[in-house]
Amino acid sequence: MERVTLETSISPAGLTLRDAGYAVAGKAILTGIDLHLTEARIGIVGRNGSGKSTLLRLMAGLIPPTAGEVRVTGIDPSRDRKAMLSTLGILFQNPDHQIIFPTVEEELAFGLRQQGQTGAEAATRVRMMLEAEARLHWAPVPVASLSQGQKQWLCLMAVLLMQPAILLLDEPFAALDLPTQARLTRRIAGLSQQVITISHDPASVTACDRVIWLEGGRIHADGAPEAVLPAFRAEMARLGDLDADTHLAG
C-alpha cells in the first residue's frame, strides 16, 4: 500500500523517532520507524503483534531502541526519566498494572511527590483535583473497591496531576463497558495535551488528526484517518475471512 506522508520539519518540538528499531535476541520487533509527531491527536493502529505496544514503550523511554534514536522535546526519554515525569504521561490498558498504592489519595499523590512536592503540597493538589472531578469522596477509599472503569479514571487523574505535555494511551478502553468508554472518551477529548492513542480498534481513532498503521513492525501507512482507516478495515476484514490462525507460534 502506498504510504501517505505528512510534511513536517524535524525540530525539538513533539516526539521524533529516526530510523528507530527494537529487537530481542536477534528478532526484530520494530524496524526503520521514522516519525515526527506534532499533531494534537494521533492514532496508531495495527493487529496484535504488530509492534504497537513496543512502539509506545520506546516513545515513553521505558525501553531504549536497539537501533536509531527517540527524542521527546529533544530529550532521549530512556536516559532522562526525571525529565519525562513532567513531559510524558502513560495510561495503560489494565489499570491494575499501573496502580501501586492502597488508597485513592495515596495513589494520586505519588507522582506529585516524585516531582518534588511536599506531602502537604501534594495532598492539596490531590483534593483540588478530586473536587474538580466531583470525586472528593473517593480520597480515603481503598483502590481495590473501585470498579475497572473507576480505576482507569483514577489512573488518568494521576497522570493529569503531573501536567504532562504528551499523553500516551495504550488500548485505554479495551476492558471497559460502553458507558465508561464514552465518559473517558469525552474527558480525554477535552484535554489540552497532545494525545497519542494506540489501539487495534479503528473506531477509537477516527477523530484523530493523523493515523499511523503498523504492520509487521513497520509503518504501513501514515496520514489522515479518512486515508488510512478504510484500507485498514478492509485488510482486517480480509484477514478475518482466512483460516489463518491454525499455525503454532515458533
Secondary structure, 3 states (H helix, E strand, C coil): CCCCCCCCCCCCCCEEEEEEEEEECCEEEEEEEEEEECCCEEEEECCCCCCHHHHHHHHHCCCCCCEEEEEECCECCCCCHHHHCCCEEEECCCHHHCCCCCEHHHHHHHHHHHCCCCHHHHHHHHHHHHHHCCCHHHCCCEHHHCCHHHHHHHHHHHHHHCCCCEEEEECCCCCCCHHHHHHHHHHHHCCCCEEEEEECCHHHHCCCCEEEEEECCEEEEEECHHHHHHHHHHHHHHHHCCCCCCCCCC
